[in-house]
Amino acid sequence: MVSLLDLAEITEQGVKFKAPHDGSEMLLTPEHSIQIQNCIGADIMMQLDDVVSSTTTGPRVEEAMHRTVRWLDRCLKANEREHDQALFPIVQGGLDEELRRKCAAELTNREVHGYAIGGLSGGEAKDDFWKMVAVSAASLPKNKSRYTMGIGFALDLVVCTALGSDMYDCVFPSRTARFGVALVPSGSINLKKSVYRKDFTALDDNCGCSTCKTYTKAYIHSIVTQETVACHLITIHNIAYQLNLMNTMRESIKQDKFPEFVQQFMKTQYPDKNYPQWAVDALQSVEITLLYT
């Protein structure tokens, strides 16, 4: 909704969208939102929430938080498939810790399968970002899934997992692929650069995706600005990279070795040990100390 706010009007009834091509209007209510998701058959459905830009301040933030709670009750009432589809409410509250705690307290009074942390990754400072994730996750039950919305950078995935989040979604793997950028353990590589013209190695020698098994950096470089299939090939790899990252984190948690995983991940991403301070602070808040030797 945030990306469409210029074309939308939010009232207690719902969200009225205006089509950019002809100006026609459509009203999306909490009830209609759930009806659509019931028809689609989504394993996890999201409530319709009143979300404002993460940099918004003032009374509008509190208004949106309270409306999100009211809309949740309408979503729950409208849900006709509560036994085979999970409905996640969304913690809102902007960059106000107390509002986020209040919102989480209200949401946890409802019987749901898991919770989402929303309203972030919209341009706020990273110091604000991690603190809001931390306070939101800490305010939610540990025995139910906690899903932070719109998170896609590898560093953010690792830090938010350390802070207590379990699930994520983001367009980043495919969006960055459209610019010829592949995700790798050391960060990323831009395949538009001429340095890859005669590089006949895989994007990642340790990746088992179909792109890495079949194509070289040199081949993708040769088509990256000419053929849309290059975007598809990089997207396949980027998604495989993120799935592998999440799987590795999950296994390290099961083996009680997550701090060691984080330390090695950060050393690989930042071999000069010039770690972002916000990440250092966030990890220290959960007693994970990074290595400097």
Phi, psi and omega in degrees: 000327184301320182291346182247013185299329179292341182249015187230152173234123184256125175230177179297333181292320183165207181243123179261114180263145175247123181296131183290338185272330182223359178079002180293152186250148175222132179259121175253114179258164175304321180295316181294322178302315180289322178301317179297315182289328173297320180292320179294325181084028182301138176297319178237123178255148177253139174295156168283126181238161175264100185249134178247165177305142184295343179264002179289140176231170176095191188296337181298328180293314179293321177302315181295323180296312181294322179294324177302319179293317180295319179293328176301315180299323177291323177296315180298319180292327183278344185290120180259002182226049185292342183271343180231006174226130180275134178249120181258124168283167186236124177286121175242180182139008177060223181258024180257111183301319183293320177296322179293321177296318180296317180296313180300321179298320178293315183295322182286353174279350179260151180274104181224171185268338182187182186221150176246149175250113187242180174078019181237182183058040180240023178111000179288160177297147181298327176299319177290319182304304186292327180293324178289323175298315183298312183291325178292312181297321181292340182268000183248155181299140180282345183266010176229153184298141177238119190243116178266121189276141171077024182256126183221337179293140183303316180299318179296321179298317181291314182295315182293326174296319177298327182278353175117006179272151185246330190224155184211163168210151178189151175278355189306314182302319180277324181295316181290333177295327179296340178261012177080021184253126178253141179272133180222164183305330181274358180139261179203160175229138179262107186284359173283341184289142185293342180300339182265005184299324180241027179264105186261028175261166178288164176303320178213115183299338182261007181264135181260014182289164183296329178294312182291331179285337192244328190238153179257166175301320182299318180295312181296322176302321184291340182242356192298330180259005185238325186239132180294339179299334177300320177297321180295316181296318180290323178300315178304314180294315183299320178293320177298320178300313183290323176297319179294320177300314181293320179296319180295319177297317181299315180294322180294326177292316180298327181270004181061039180233025184296317178303320178295321177299314182299316180299316180290321178301314182293323177296323179289319180285328184230073183299338177275001180065018178272068185290144173300132185298324180298322180290320177302313181295317181298316181290323177296331180295339177246024173063037171249115182257130182278158183269138179240010179234000000 
